[in-house]
Amino acid sequence: MKPVDTSEIRQALNENLAVPLWPTAGRALHLKRGATYAAATKGDIKTIQLGRLKRVPSAWLKAKLGLDDPGAS
């Protein structure tokens, strides 16, 4: 599996309201592809279904990763 590029993930989270379940959210959570989809199916990863595409809300993923900006609120 390709190493996680945190700058790429931070940029995606800052620019988009939702990011792809795989690879962006899965790799940010250090999960393999199958584990990412299994966690989304169980409800462990919050997803939004857009047709056939699954997206993860950036705000949820930022909170999960502890990347919330404390001065933003």
N, C-alpha and C positions, 0 to 999 in steps of 0.2 A: 504494500500500500504506500502511496506517495505521502511524504511528510506533510504535516499540517502547516500551512503558511498563515500565521496569525494576522499579518498585515492585510492579506487578501480577504480573510474572513471579516476583519474589522471594517474594511472598506465596503464590502457587500452589505454588512449590517447597517452601516451609516447611510448608504445610498438607496436602499430598498425597504419597502414596508414588509415584504416577505421574501424569503430566500428559498432556493430549491432544497427539498428534503435531502436528496443525494446529488452531489457530493458535499455541498456547502455545510448544511446542518450536521450531517452524519460525521464528517471529518472534524468539525469543530467540537463535537462531543466525543471524539476518539472512538467511533464505532465503525465497523465494517459495513458494507452495503446491506447484507442480509439482516444484520442486527439492527440497523437503522430502520428498515421497513418493518421489522417485527415490533420494535418499540413504538413506532407510529401506529401500527394496528392495535396494539394493546392500550394505547392512549398515553404512553409515557412521554411521547413527544407530541406537542400540540401541532396540529396541521390544519391547513385550509385546502379543500379540494376545489380545483379550478379545472373542470372537465376531467381529463385523465391525469392532470398534473397535481402533485402534492407540494404545497409550500408551507414553510414554517414562518410564523410571524416574527419579524426581527426583534420586536420588543420582548417577546417571550424568550427567544434564544439569548439575547443580551442579559436578561435577568438570570437565566440558567447558568450562564458562563461567568456571571459576576462582573459584567462589563457596563452596568448601568452607570450613568453619569450622576453622581450624588448632587451636583449643583444644578441639575436641570429642573428639578421639581420646585 
